[in-house]
Amino acid sequence: MEDRLNKIINKQQKQLSEPDIKSTEEVMQLVGFIVSDEEYAIPMLNIQEIIKPIEYTRVPSVPDYVLGVFNLRGNVIPLIDLRRKFSLDVSKQSEDARYIVMKGQNSIAGFVIDRLTEAIRIRKDRIDPAPETLHKDKGMIYGIGKRDDSILTILRVESLLKRDF
């Protein structure tokens, strides 16, 4: 227990000794979430809201990752399963599952995630571009955020919202 406390204190002291980030342009504010065993994040400004799963209606002739549509205060919104969209193993939703309603310039959709993690502030100089093996302009990955103890895949919201159905 004491070792854990020392780690927390050291982390806080390190944060205090780092130069203060004055410009908001130097920091990206994200919301982290888990899909399967991986952590992803999206910019906080693209989130309309996060809700517990609600009833949805299936829609015929759509890709398998589109679960259907749901009604959110009078607006009909498509619901997309990120596990299926990312070609991951499909499993039953846990009680931690949530719908993240994301908005872009011209579209809105709900995405099923396994669970939320945390609000994240990361300096832009700690974000590397998407790996060269991916199509940078067409891919869903904005970049890879480097944290002290892990890496974080930052998704491109406009690519997630792009309709191919």
C-alpha positions as CSV (number, residue, x, y, z in Angstrom):
1,M,0.0,0.0,0.0
2,E,2.8,2.4,0.9
3,D,4.6,1.7,-2.4
4,R,1.4,2.6,-4.3
5,L,1.1,5.8,-2.3
6,N,4.7,6.7,-3.2
7,K,4.0,6.1,-6.9
8,I,1.0,8.5,-6.8
9,I,3.0,11.2,-4.9
10,N,5.9,10.9,-7.4
11,K,3.5,11.2,-10.3
12,Q,1.9,14.3,-8.8
13,Q,5.3,15.8,-8.2
14,K,6.3,15.1,-11.8
15,Q,3.2,16.8,-13.1
16,L,3.8,19.8,-10.9
17,S,7.4,20.1,-12.0
18,E,6.5,20.0,-15.7
19,P,6.0,23.4,-17.4
20,D,2.4,24.6,-17.2
21,I,0.5,24.1,-20.5
22,K,-1.0,27.5,-21.1
23,S,-2.3,27.2,-24.6
24,T,-5.3,24.9,-25.2
25,E,-3.9,24.3,-28.7
26,E,-1.1,22.3,-27.2
27,V,-3.4,19.9,-25.5
28,M,-6.0,17.5,-26.9
29,Q,-8.9,16.6,-24.7
30,L,-10.2,13.1,-25.3
31,V,-12.6,10.6,-23.8
32,G,-11.2,7.1,-23.5
33,F,-13.1,3.8,-23.9
34,I,-12.5,0.1,-24.2
35,V,-13.6,-2.1,-27.2
36,S,-12.6,-5.7,-26.7
37,D,-9.2,-5.4,-24.9
38,E,-8.0,-2.2,-26.5
39,E,-8.3,1.4,-25.4
40,Y,-9.3,4.0,-27.9
41,A,-10.1,7.7,-27.6
42,I,-12.0,10.4,-29.5
43,P,-11.9,14.2,-29.1
44,M,-14.3,15.3,-26.4
45,L,-15.8,18.0,-28.7
46,N,-17.2,15.3,-31.0
47,I,-19.3,13.7,-28.3
48,Q,-22.9,14.7,-28.1
49,E,-23.6,12.4,-25.1
50,I,-22.9,9.1,-23.5
51,I,-25.9,6.9,-22.5
52,K,-26.7,3.5,-21.1
53,P,-27.9,1.0,-23.8
54,I,-31.5,1.5,-24.8
55,E,-33.8,-0.4,-27.1
56,Y,-33.1,-0.2,-30.8
57,T,-34.8,-1.3,-34.0
58,R,-33.1,-3.5,-36.6
59,V,-32.9,-2.2,-40.2
60,P,-32.8,-4.5,-43.2
61,S,-30.1,-4.4,-45.9
62,V,-27.3,-2.7,-43.8
63,P,-23.8,-4.0,-43.1
64,D,-23.6,-6.4,-40.1
65,Y,-21.9,-3.8,-37.9
66,V,-25.0,-1.6,-38.1
67,L,-27.2,-2.9,-35.3
68,G,-30.1,-0.7,-36.3
69,V,-31.5,2.7,-35.2
70,F,-32.6,4.1,-31.9
71,N,-34.7,7.1,-30.9
72,L,-33.0,9.7,-28.8
73,R,-35.4,12.5,-27.8
74,G,-37.2,12.4,-31.2
75,N,-34.1,11.9,-33.4
76,V,-33.6,8.6,-35.1
77,I,-29.9,7.7,-34.9
78,P,-28.0,4.8,-36.4
79,L,-26.4,2.4,-33.9
80,I,-23.0,0.9,-34.8
81,D,-21.2,-1.9,-33.0
82,L,-17.5,-1.0,-32.9
83,R,-16.5,-4.6,-32.2
84,R,-18.0,-5.6,-35.5
85,K,-16.8,-2.5,-37.3
86,F,-13.2,-3.3,-36.2
87,S,-13.7,-7.1,-37.1
88,L,-13.2,-8.2,-33.5
89,D,-14.9,-11.1,-31.7
90,V,-18.5,-10.3,-30.8
91,S,-19.6,-10.9,-27.3
92,K,-22.6,-10.2,-25.1
93,Q,-22.9,-6.7,-23.8
94,S,-21.9,-6.3,-20.2
95,E,-23.5,-3.9,-17.8
96,D,-20.6,-1.5,-18.3
97,A,-21.5,-1.1,-22.1
98,R,-22.5,2.3,-23.2
99,Y,-23.6,4.1,-26.4
100,I,-21.4,7.1,-27.3
101,V,-23.4,9.4,-29.6
102,M,-20.8,11.1,-31.8
103,K,-21.4,14.1,-34.0
104,G,-19.4,15.3,-37.0
105,Q,-19.9,18.2,-39.4
106,N,-22.9,16.6,-41.3
107,S,-23.7,13.4,-39.4
108,I,-24.4,11.8,-36.1
109,A,-24.4,8.1,-34.9
110,G,-24.3,6.0,-31.8
111,F,-21.5,3.6,-31.2
112,V,-21.6,0.6,-28.8
113,I,-18.5,0.4,-26.6
114,D,-17.6,-2.1,-23.9
115,R,-16.9,0.5,-21.2
116,L,-15.7,4.1,-20.6
117,T,-12.2,4.6,-19.1
118,E,-11.6,8.3,-18.4
119,A,-11.3,11.9,-19.6
120,I,-7.8,12.3,-21.0
121,R,-5.7,15.4,-21.6
122,I,-2.7,14.7,-23.8
123,R,-0.1,17.1,-25.2
124,K,-0.1,17.1,-29.0
125,D,3.6,16.5,-29.0
126,R,2.9,13.1,-27.4
127,I,0.7,12.0,-30.3
128,D,2.4,10.3,-33.2
129,P,0.7,10.0,-36.6
130,A,-1.0,6.8,-37.7
131,P,1.4,4.0,-38.7
132,E,2.5,4.3,-42.4
133,T,1.0,0.9,-43.1
134,L,-2.5,2.5,-42.9
135,H,-4.0,4.9,-45.4
136,K,-3.5,8.2,-43.5
137,D,-6.3,10.1,-45.2
138,K,-8.8,7.2,-45.5
139,G,-8.1,5.4,-42.2
140,M,-10.0,5.6,-38.9
141,I,-6.9,6.3,-36.9
142,Y,-6.0,9.9,-36.2
143,G,-2.8,9.1,-34.2
144,I,-1.2,7.1,-31.4
145,G,-1.0,8.8,-28.0
146,K,1.9,8.0,-25.8
147,R,1.2,7.9,-22.1
148,D,3.5,7.0,-19.3
149,D,2.3,3.5,-18.9
150,S,0.5,2.7,-22.2
151,I,-0.3,3.8,-25.7
152,L,-3.7,5.0,-26.9
153,T,-5.3,4.8,-30.3
154,I,-7.0,8.1,-31.1
155,L,-9.8,7.6,-33.7
156,R,-10.8,10.0,-36.5
157,V,-14.5,10.7,-35.8
158,E,-15.3,11.8,-39.4
159,S,-14.1,8.4,-40.6
160,L,-16.2,6.6,-38.1
161,L,-19.3,8.6,-39.1
162,K,-18.7,8.0,-42.8
163,R,-21.7,6.1,-44.2
164,D,-21.2,3.2,-46.5
165,F,-24.7,1.9,-46.1
